[in-house]
Amino acid sequence: MKFNCDIHILKPIEVVAACFEAPEALKYSQKGFVKIEHLSGEKGQAGSKSKLIYKKFDLLETIIENNLPHSFYARYEHKNMSNTMLCNFVAINDCETRLTSEIEYTELKGFVVKLIAKLFPSLFKKQVDKWLERFKDFCEQR
């Protein structure tokens, strides 16, 4: 399953990219996020691994490519699913940035997750849209 989400943020590309790298952005935009634990590799660079800890679950993040302020590509693994996320940042003008996220679920494990993905694939996109809206609010309030 693959889908794209995008949003326009009324901040320059450098500000949006800096917000994207800030751990407090995840606390603001993703409900239940607690903290990031760096596990291996050079922090923030390709090949580095981190554990993203939420109140109800953990994710393993592996950065595939970090070309901020222009793009960020990573893999996220959970016991029930794996996905990749490619974020592209494009300066619309000096004060506005378009953020596009391309999400691809590469592995779904377990009957319930597979069933939800098959019957209600729009739920996955709606969740990402909600996170992007909250991220936009975070950026624009800075």
N, C-alpha and C positions, 0 to 999 in steps of 0.2 A: 504494500500500500504506500502510495507516494502522493504528496500534495504540497502546494505552495501557499504561503500567507505573506501579505505585505502590509506595510503601514508607513505613513508619512509622519515624520517627527520634526517639529519646529525648532530644531537646533542644528548647528553645523556638524558635519560628519565627524570631526575630531572629538567633539563633546559626546556624540552618540556612541562612538567606539570606546571612549573612556568609561562611559556609563556601562557599556556592555561588559567590560572587564572587571567592574567593581562588584565584589561579593554582595554588597548591600542591595544591588539591583535585583538579585535573585530573591532576597528576603522580601523585597517590596512587590515583585511581580509574580512570584510563584508561591501560592499558599502552602504553608507547611515546611518551607525550606528553613533549615537550621544553620548549616555551615558547610564549608568545603575543607576537605583534608587532602593536602598534596601527598601523593604516594611515591612517584618516581619521575625521573627525567627532569629536564630543565623547565621550571614552572612557566606555563603559558606557551611553550614551544611544541612543535610537532613531536609526537611520541610520548609526551608527558601524560601521566595518569593521575587522576584525582578521584576521590570519593565525594559525591554530593549527598549530603545527609539531610533527609526530610524527616518529619515527625513519624511518618508511617512506613517509610521505605528508604533504601539507598540506591544510588546509581553510580556506576563506574564510568567516568568520562575519559576517553582517550582522544587527545587532540591529533587530528590528521594533518591539518594545515592552519596556520595562523598568519594571515596577511592583513591584520588590522592596520589602518582603519577601513580597509576595503572588503575583506572577507574573513570568515572563520568557519572551519569545517571540523566536526568532531563526531565521534561514535559514542553512544550511550547504551549501557547494558544494565539490564534488570533481570531478576530471576524469571520474569514472565514475558519479556520482550527485549529486542534490541532495535535501535534505530540510529540513523545518521541525521545530522542537521548541518546544512550549509547555509550560512547567513551572508548575504551580500549587502553592502552599504554603498549607496550612490548619492553623491551630493547633487541635489536638485538645483540649489543655488547656495549662496554663502550662509543662509540661515535655515535651510531645510534639507533633510536627508530622507531617502527612501530606504527602508530596511525590508529585505525580502528573505524569508526563511523557507528553505526547501527541506521537507522532512520525508524521510523514507524509512518505513518500518521494514527491516530486513528479516526479522524473526519474531514470530508470535508463538508463545508456548502456553499450553493449557487450554482446556476446552472453553472456559468462560471468556478468556481474552480473544480467542479466535472467533467465538460466536459474536461478541460485541463488535469486533472489527468487520465481520461479514454483514451483520444486520444494521449496524449504526456507524459506518465509517466516518460520517460527518462529526461525530462526537470528538474524535481525535483532532480534527481541524478546528472545531469550536474552542477546544481547550487552548490550542496554540494561539488562536486569535485573541483570546482573553489575556494570555500572558503578554502578547505584544501590546495590547491596549494599556495594560498596567506598566509595562516597560516604557511606553511612550510617556505616560503620566510622570513616571520617575525622572526621565530625562528632561522633560519640559519644566519640571518644578525646580531643577537645579540652577 
